[in-house]
Amino acid sequence: MAVEQWNDPIQVGFENETSGGARVILGPLDALKCLADLWPSARGLRYLKARSTCRAALDGRKSVEEARAEFVAAAEEAKLKVN
């Protein structure tokens, strides 16, 4: 499996993150790790869609930019800071 990356990385702020409160997400694989390990306990429909779309992007069924858009929507739904 090739490591896919987004054209424009995303910086996501987490209040509970010990390393300065922010993580840079480079692509769908990073996003899946973030969704699994760092996400707030409130997980809505956008969270589920982002997880699904990131997996699909890694399998080549969706584009990495579609996955990026869904990840950003999930972060906004969770009220996380996104840059």
FIKERO-334218 format. One line per field, with one value per residue (C-alpha): residue in one letter; y, z, x. Coordinates in steps of 0.001 Angstrom, whole numbers, padded with zeros to 6 digits. Each point is the difference from the previous one (the first is absolute). Layout:
<nodes>
r	[A|...]
c2	[Y|...]
c3	[Z|...]
c1	[X|...]
</nodes>
This chain:
<nodes>
r	[M|A|V|E|Q|W|N|D|P|I|Q|V|G|F|E|N|E|T|S|G|G|A|R|V|I|L|G|P|L|D|A|L|K|C|L|A|D|L|W|P|S|A|R|G|L|R|Y|L|K|A|R|S|T|C|R|A|A|L|D|G|R|K|S|V|E|E|A|R|A|E|F|V|A|A|A|E|E|A|K|L|K|V|N]
c2	[000000|003367|002755|002608|003613|003053|002988|002229|-001459|000748|001200|-001147|001299|-002340|001320|-003251|-000354|000303|001011|003588|-000791|-000449|-002734|000331|-002495|-000772|-002475|-002662|-002361|002766|000942|-003552|-000127|003354|-001080|-003188|001280|003719|000739|001347|-002487|001781|-001659|000914|-000772|002031|-002023|-003236|001380|001273|-003380|-001794|002427|-000126|-003803|000226|002435|-002401|-002779|002217|000164|003725|002832|001232|003459|-001416|-001551|003333|001802|-002575|000148|003800|-000297|-002500|002295|002899|-002209|-000877|003717|-000480|002782|-000584|001922]
c3	[000000|-001024|002583|-001313|001119|-000373|-002090|003057|003498|002773|003469|002607|003552|002880|003509|001574|-002179|002083|-002875|-000429|-000700|-003778|-002517|-003688|-002067|-003320|-001549|000480|001993|002485|000104|000880|002831|001240|-000208|001928|002636|000615|-000860|002649|001335|-001770|-003430|-002493|-003559|-001456|002089|-001461|-003528|000383|001271|-002870|-002658|001301|-000210|-003509|-001020|001221|-002035|-003091|000004|000860|-000602|002765|-000382|000634|003167|000971|-000401|002139|002669|000183|000286|002845|001812|-000347|001273|003043|000500|-000404|-001207|-003640|-001995]
c1	[000000|001410|000067|-002400|000275|-002196|001052|-000459|000680|-002475|000921|-002517|-000045|-000809|-000484|001180|003118|003167|002286|-001123|-003633|000251|000722|000811|-001954|001684|-002419|-002678|002228|000885|-003676|-001063|002553|-001257|-003647|000765|002412|-000568|-003619|-002371|-002538|-002882|000036|-002671|-000965|002887|002457|-001368|000045|003571|001172|-001700|001260|003584|-000058|-001439|002750|002667|-001650|-000211|-003818|-000079|002421|002270|-001529|-003504|001395|001548|-003322|-001804|002702|-000273|-003809|000404|002437|-002422|-002849|002141|000730|003748|002282|000940|002628]
</nodes>
